[in-house]
Amino acid sequence: MTLIKSISGIRGTIGGTPGDALTPIDLVKFTASYSQWLKETVAADGRRLRVVVGRDARLSGQMVSDIVEGTLMASGVDVIAIGLATTPTTEMAVTGHGADGGIILTASHNPKQWNALKLLNAKGEFLNAAEGQRVLEIADTEAYTFPEIDGIGSVIVRESYDKQHIDAVLALPLVDVEAVRQAKFKVVVDAVNSVGGIVMPALLKAMGVEVVELNCTPDGKFAHNPEPIPEHLTEISALVPASGADLGVVVDPDVDRLALINEDGTMFGEEYTLVAVADYVLSKTPGNTVSNLSSSRALADVTARYGGSYAAAAVGEVNVVAKMRETDAVIGGEGNGGVIYPALHSGRDALVGVALLLTYLAKTGKKLSELKATYPAYYISKNRIDLVSGTDVDGILARMKAKYASEKVNDIDGVKIDFPTEWVHLRKSNTEPIIRIYAESRDKASAEALANRIIADIKSLL
């Protein structure tokens, strides 16, 4: 059993011993700690707090939601329960309802035995490092209290926020519903039997798209490994060309990542989801872009084409959002298919990604594979080195930084070494003795050769 406590939330497997897994005891403990943090930071005057709770469709979702809602009420917090909801929908519901925070119950792309509490502030954004650390401190010391009977909270709203989210996407100036309707697209949607099976078909049908639903029953019975990477997407890859569809759309269980399948069944590439959407946004509203250090250089290339500036952030949505604000970016995100379009809200959102992409395809008349061919060709090789417990990982990274000091090196999140035509990013895991090694080059062989060279360097240091 596993319980991972981090500043971005609490993630673990269901069942087992308290403290070693995400048990009911742990759900109460961390929900109460989050409530106490809210009381300290936004309700020092003692006013009644309001928190949005949304969940994905995984099997443990209802149980976890019941415990979290009950604990919030026991903590003196009123609950706005939006039920089955995507991560971006929950984020938007926080600001839409004027709530003080939100809790998203989802383990994202993790398998069915996992669940998690992802914590939001009043802006509908993930807590920053200091805020997340304070929640963990409260939990470690059990420094939370519960009010007496007259002070308990209640569920003040229990209704979906899906329509408001979809309507907001369709109302964006860069989303041209009529152009998409005239294009008469046919799209296969694989929602891995989670909440994407509710909202994604609804959004597409509202845009006049013919939808072929695959794994769209929101019962949490994941039809395949829920991480939307090529080896898990063989079924939709076959169905797209077999059904004569224009493209395939794949989302993870909480719908903050978007993967695309070309009309011939080949992969568009998760790294290029953000690139394509940014290409369209920049063509209409030139400006700056941001992605994390492990994302493709293709975004920087496209940004330069429109005269904008690209900036890299540390891995993690909260870091990307902070850098986007700092640089006044018009579009940003992460190379795992996460699109952040601040004109809507500051969170990864597969719905806005699909709406903008389909508008772009409708306006250009290109097939998805033809659009992909217009972008610089890069390949990312993703690797890891497993280390002995107690290994000085920070020391190894410092020595790698020194070894390649003559190159362009960024150390805000591990060590990223930028060579003229390729790059490698080394990051340590916060939970395991592991160094993750991502290398990008112009083709697979070159990327793997770079990764192997760096792995050999690290092994020589060990």
Beta strands, then each sheet from edge to edge (+ up, - down):
strand 1: 3-6
strand 2: 9-13
strand 3: 49-55
strand 4: 77-84
strand 5: 101-105
strand 6: 114-120
strand 7: 155-158
strand 8: 186-190
strand 9: 210-214
strand 10: 247-251
strand 11: 258-261
strand 12: 288-292
strand 13: 310-313
strand 14: 329-334
strand 15: 338-340
strand 16: 379-386
strand 17: 408-410
strand 18: 415-418
strand 19: 423-428
strand 20: 434-441
sheet 1: 1+ 2- 6+ 5- 3- 4- 7-
sheet 2: 9+ 8+ 10+ 11-
sheet 3: 13+ 12+ 14+ 15-
sheet 4: 16+ 20- 19+ 18- 17+
end
